[in-house]
Amino acid sequence: MIENQIFINFHYRMAATDVKNTVPHMDMDRGGAFDFSNCIRNQAMCKMGAKAPRLTSTGTTIVAAAYKGGLVMGADSRATAGNIIADKHCEKVHKLTESIYACGAGTAADLDQVTKMLSGNLRLMELNTGRKARVITALRQAKQHLFNYQGYIGAYLLIGGVDPTGPHLYMCSANGTTMAFPFTAQGSGSYAAITILERDFKPDMTKEEAESLVQRALQAGMHGDNASGNSLNLVIIEPNETVFKGPIVPDFCKRPEPNDLTYKFQAGATKVLKHKTYKYDVVESMDVSH
């Protein structure tokens, strides 16, 4: 067993050395915005025959940023099914409590069920304890639930809010991995959105500056990603007030000119060849035991 481990480590070091000699030089210790230290590792593992890490396209742009005393969160409203726009008015900003919200990327049905479960559990906890729920409580319930399913629930969340300890923002991936951020973005449009956040974010911003920053980041993600768009929604969370704004339609999402023809056909325009009625019962259930 020890000999096999030594053999694998030796071949990994050899593969990593070969990759370092063939790829352009990258300064791993500078920057602070992004970490590229795993690039050499991934390429070396691929050279040894391992599969490359799988990337998941979530088809969304969600953004959040903290400011002095509060938090701004936002999302676009486009839901896709492959390369088809399935819903132009999908609600991706989910209310968990009066002062805690979650923005979701991933599978729309999973996000609806997970946020409903979190909202119900947090409300029951508030009624039992007589105290307002904290943001870290919502995060812990989400990460424990998602970790149990090892990523098979397609819910990528930004959970944020304001509690007695101040404003908090967390990212929670589908496999239960969590991190705290002063600002972040998720979804397939996050690459464009994060460039705006990295450039313009500053600590202790005013509410107006944070709202403008999140809106510009969302517009960048919507403009640069085909799976994001249509309109955006914002929520501004403060200790004593929560304000929801939207839908806001950017100029590049507005139709430049009206349709020449109407596509509403009169009843009876298409001949019905066969008609059959099916009777069925609808049963809904949701597991809230976690």
Residue pairs with C-beta under 8 A, 6 or more apart in sequence:
11 48
12 44
12 45
12 48
15 44
15 45
15 47
15 48
16 40
16 41
16 44
18 44
18 47
19 40
19 43
19 44
19 47
20 40
23 39
23 40
23 43
26 36
26 39
28 35
28 36
28 37
33 198
42 52
42 53
45 52
46 52
56 106
56 154
56 174
57 188
57 227
58 105
58 106
58 154
58 156
58 186
58 187
58 188
59 78
59 79
59 80
59 105
59 187
59 188
59 227
59 228
60 75
60 76
60 78
60 92
60 104
60 105
60 106
60 186
60 187
60 188
60 189
60 227
60 228
61 75
61 76
61 105
61 185
61 187
61 188
61 189
61 190
61 192
61 193
61 218
61 221
61 222
61 225
61 228
62 73
62 74
62 75
62 76
62 92
62 103
62 104
62 105
62 158
62 185
62 186
62 187
62 190
63 73
63 74
63 75
63 103
63 183
63 184
63 185
63 190
63 193
63 197
63 214
63 217
63 218
63 221
64 71
64 72
64 73
64 74
64 103
64 158
64 160
64 169
64 181
64 183
64 184
64 185
64 214
65 71
65 72
65 169
65 182
65 183
65 197
65 201
65 205
65 210
65 213
65 214
65 217
66 72
66 160
66 167
66 168
66 169
66 182
66 183
66 210
67 167
67 204
67 205
67 206
67 207
67 209
67 210
68 204
68 205
68 206
69 162
69 166
69 167
69 238
69 239
70 162
70 167
70 207
70 210
70 236
70 237
70 238
70 239
71 160
71 161
71 162
71 167
71 168
71 169
71 210
71 236
71 237
72 207
72 210
72 211
72 213
72 214
72 234
72 235
72 236
72 237
73 93
73 101
73 103
73 158
73 160
73 169
73 214
73 234
73 235
73 237
74 93
74 103
74 214
74 215
74 218
74 232
74 233
74 234
74 235
75 92
75 93
75 103
75 104
75 218
75 232
75 233
76 92
76 189
76 218
76 221
76 222
76 228
76 229
76 230
76 231
76 232
77 87
77 88
77 89
77 90
77 91
77 92
77 230
77 231
77 232
77 233
77 246
77 247
78 85
78 87
78 88
78 90
78 222
78 227
78 228
78 229
78 230
79 85
79 86
79 87
79 90
79 108
80 86
80 227
83 226
85 230
87 108
88 230
88 231
89 230
89 231
89 247
90 108
91 233
92 103
92 104
92 105
92 111
92 233
93 101
93 102
93 103
93 233
93 234
93 235
93 244
93 246
94 101
94 102
94 103
94 104
94 111
94 112
94 115
94 119
95 101
95 119
96 102
96 115
96 118
96 119
96 122
96 133
96 138
96 159
96 161
97 119
97 122
97 123
97 126
97 132
97 133
97 138
97 161
98 132
98 242
99 132
99 161
99 162
99 163
99 237
99 239
99 242
100 122
100 133
100 135
100 138
100 159
100 160
100 161
100 163
100 237
101 159
101 160
101 161
101 235
101 237
101 242
102 115
102 118
102 138
102 142
102 157
102 158
102 159
102 160
103 157
103 158
103 160
103 186
104 111
104 114
104 115
104 155
104 156
104 157
104 158
105 111
105 156
105 157
105 186
105 187
105 188
106 154
106 155
106 156
106 174
107 153
107 154
107 155
110 153
110 154
110 155
111 154
111 155
111 157
113 286
114 142
114 145
114 146
114 153
114 155
114 157
116 286
117 145
117 286
117 288
117 290
118 138
118 141
118 142
120 288
121 141
121 288
122 133
122 137
122 138
122 141
125 133
125 137
126 132
126 133
132 163
132 164
133 163
134 163
134 164
134 165
135 159
135 160
135 161
135 162
135 163
135 168
135 170
136 168
136 170
138 159
138 161
139 159
139 170
139 172
139 178
141 290
142 155
142 157
142 159
142 172
143 172
143 176
143 177
143 178
144 176
144 290
145 153
145 290
146 153
146 155
146 172
146 173
146 174
146 175
146 176
147 175
147 176
148 290
150 175
151 173
151 174
151 175
152 174
153 174
154 174
155 172
155 174
156 172
156 173
156 174
156 186
156 187
157 171
157 172
158 169
158 170
158 171
158 172
158 184
158 186
159 169
159 170
159 171
159 172
160 167
160 168
160 169
160 170
160 237
161 167
161 168
161 237
162 168
162 237
162 238
162 239
167 237
168 180
169 180
169 181
169 182
169 183
169 184
170 178
170 179
170 180
170 181
171 178
171 179
171 180
171 181
171 184
171 186
172 178
182 201
182 203
183 197
183 201
183 213
184 194
184 197
185 193
185 194
185 197
185 217
185 221
187 221
187 225
187 228
188 225
188 227
188 228
189 220
189 221
189 222
189 224
189 225
189 227
189 228
190 221
191 221
191 224
192 220
192 221
192 223
192 224
192 225
193 217
193 218
193 220
193 221
194 217
195 220
196 213
196 216
196 217
196 220
197 213
197 217
200 213
200 216
201 213
202 209
205 213
207 236
207 238
211 234
211 236
214 234
215 232
215 234
215 248
218 232
219 232
219 250
219 252
221 228
222 228
222 229
222 230
222 232
222 250
222 252
222 253
223 250
223 252
229 253
230 249
230 253
231 246
231 247
231 248
231 249
231 250
231 253
232 246
232 247
232 248
232 250
233 244
233 245
233 246
233 247
233 248
234 244
234 245
234 246
234 248
235 242
235 243
235 244
235 245
236 242
236 243
236 245
